[in-house]
């Protein structure tokens, strides 16, 4: 790193520093540390294993090309995941898949805490994954970004180019649809 103050202390900083100077062994080590998580992050968005692998590879290449711009304000994994998510969303947009096929005003839904309707009897993780993968792209993406990737609705809105309230509405409908599908199992 340069003289910039590092806010986040990476446990693999020596490997990152090796990547900054273009050391291929360091690049391979970094790839091995993060490839599974980055592949899974992409797969949850694009829902296609071959495309997710290609996107993950492209993201690593892009990260290695601009690794000197990594400032250490967040963990390296978070920085890399943002690249992967952006590339995954770019892929979905290029395929002309409707991310959020709604108009915000038309579908505004209030959240009600009706636990009786939300109960799902003992669903396995595999059932949940399968049902998530069967959701419409917009639902699956918002659900994945919120529940799995840990973004809040304002961040999801910025990523997808929608408002935070649209993200919340989309998440509510996705959650409801997921519960309906799980109840069928």
C-alpha positions in Angstrom: 0.0 0.0 0.0 1.0 3.6 -0.4 0.9 6.3 2.2 -2.9 6.1 2.3 -4.3 5.2 5.7 -5.7 1.7 5.7 -8.9 1.4 7.5 -9.3 -2.4 7.1 -6.5 -4.7 8.0 -6.5 -7.7 5.6 -5.1 -11.0 6.9 -3.8 -11.7 3.5 -2.2 -8.3 2.9 1.1 -9.8 1.8 -0.7 -11.7 -1.0 -2.6 -8.5 -2.1 0.7 -6.6 -2.1 2.2 -9.3 -4.3 -0.8 -8.9 -6.7 -0.2 -5.2 -6.9 3.3 -5.8 -8.3 1.9 -8.4 -10.7 3.3 -11.5 -9.0 1.4 -14.5 -10.6 1.9 -16.8 -7.6 0.2 -14.2 -5.4 -2.6 -13.8 -8.0 -3.1 -17.6 -7.9 -3.1 -17.7 -4.1 -5.7 -14.9 -4.0 -7.8 -16.6 -6.6 -7.8 -19.9 -4.5 -8.8 -17.9 -1.4 -11.9 -16.3 -3.0 -13.0 -18.2 -6.1 -15.7 -20.4 -4.5 -17.4 -17.5 -2.7 -17.3 -15.3 -5.8 -18.6 -18.0 -8.0 -21.5 -18.6 -5.6 -22.3 -14.9 -5.4 -22.5 -14.7 -9.2 -24.5 -17.9 -9.4 -27.2 -16.6 -7.1 -27.7 -13.7 -9.5 -27.3 -15.2 -13.0 -28.7 -18.7 -12.1 -26.4 -20.3 -14.7 -23.3 -22.2 -13.6 -21.4 -21.8 -16.8 -22.1 -18.0 -17.0 -21.3 -17.6 -13.3 -17.9 -19.2 -13.8 -17.2 -16.9 -16.8 -18.3 -13.9 -14.8 -16.2 -14.9 -11.8 -13.1 -15.3 -14.1 -13.7 -11.9 -15.7 -14.1 -10.3 -12.3 -10.8 -11.7 -11.1 -9.1 -10.4 -14.3 -10.7 -7.0 -13.7 -9.7 -7.0 -10.1 -6.1 -7.8 -10.9 -6.0 -5.1 -13.5 -7.2 -2.4 -11.1 -5.9 -3.9 -7.8 -3.8 -0.8 -7.3 -7.1 1.2 -6.9 -8.0 -1.0 -3.8 -7.7 1.4 -0.9 -8.3 -0.9 2.0 -11.5 0.9 3.2 -13.3 -2.4 3.2 -12.1 -6.0 3.2 -10.6 -7.2 0.0 -13.3 -9.9 -0.2 -16.0 -7.2 -0.1 -14.2 -5.1 -2.7 -14.0 -8.2 -5.0 -17.6 -9.2 -4.3 -18.8 -5.8 -5.5 -17.0 -6.4 -8.8 -18.5 -9.8 -9.1 -22.0 -8.6 -8.4 -21.7 -5.7 -10.8 -20.5 -8.0 -13.6 -23.3 -10.5 -12.8 -25.9 -7.7 -13.0 -24.3 -6.5 -16.2 -24.7 -10.0 -17.6 -28.4 -10.1 -16.6 -29.0 -6.7 -18.2 -27.3 -7.7 -21.4 -29.5 -10.7 -21.7 -32.4 -8.3 -21.5 -33.9 -10.0 -18.5 -36.3 -7.8 -16.6 -34.7 -7.2 -13.3 -37.5 -5.4 -11.6 -40.6 -5.7 -13.8 -42.7 -3.3 -11.7 -43.6 0.3 -11.4 -43.0 1.5 -7.9 -46.4 3.3 -7.4 -48.5 0.6 -8.9 -47.3 -2.2 -6.6 -46.7 -0.5 -3.3 -47.5 -3.2 -0.6 -47.5 -2.6 3.1 -45.8 -5.2 5.3 -48.0 -7.1 7.7 -46.6 -9.3 10.3 -49.0 -12.2 9.9 -47.0 -15.1 11.3 -49.7 -17.6 10.7 -49.4 -17.1 6.9 -45.6 -17.0 7.0 -45.0 -20.4 8.7 -43.2 -22.9 6.6 -43.0 -26.5 7.9 -39.4 -27.7 8.1 -37.9 -26.9 4.7 -34.5 -28.3 3.9 -31.8 -26.0 2.7 -31.9 -27.7 -0.6 -35.6 -27.1 -0.9 -35.0 -23.4 -0.1 -32.2 -23.1 -2.7 -34.3 -24.8 -5.3 -37.3 -22.6 -4.7 -35.1 -19.4 -4.7 -33.7 -20.5 -8.1 -37.2 -20.9 -9.5 -38.2 -17.4 -8.6 -38.4 -14.7 -11.3 -35.1 -13.0 -11.8 -36.1 -9.7 -10.1 -37.3 -11.6 -7.0 -34.3 -13.9 -6.9 -31.8 -11.0 -7.3 -33.3 -8.8 -4.6 -33.7 -11.8 -2.3 -30.1 -12.9 -2.8 -28.6 -9.4 -2.5 -30.5 -8.8 0.8 -30.5 -12.2 2.5 -27.3 -13.7 1.3 -25.0 -10.9 0.3 -26.1 -8.7 3.2 -26.9 -5.4 1.3 -29.5 -3.2 2.7 -32.4 -1.9 0.6 -30.8 1.5 -0.1 -27.7 -0.3 -1.4 -29.7 -2.7 -3.5 -31.6 0.3 -4.9 -28.3 1.9 -5.9 -27.0 -1.3 -7.5 -30.2 -2.0 -9.5 -31.1 1.6 -10.3 -34.3 1.6 -8.3 -35.5 3.2 -5.1 -35.0 1.6 -1.6 -38.8 1.4 -1.3 -39.0 -0.6 -4.5 -36.3 -2.9 -3.3 -38.3 -3.4 0.0 -41.5 -4.1 -2.0 -39.7 -6.5 -4.3 -38.2 -8.3 -1.3 -41.6 -8.6 0.4 -43.2 -10.1 -2.7 -40.2 -12.4 -3.2 -40.3 -13.6 0.4 -44.1 -14.2 0.1 -43.6 -16.1 -3.2 -40.8 -18.2 -1.7 -43.0 -19.1 1.3 -45.8 -20.1 -1.0 -43.5 -22.3 -3.0 -42.1 -23.9 0.2 -45.6 -24.6 1.5 -46.3 -26.6 -1.7 -43.4 -28.9 -0.9 
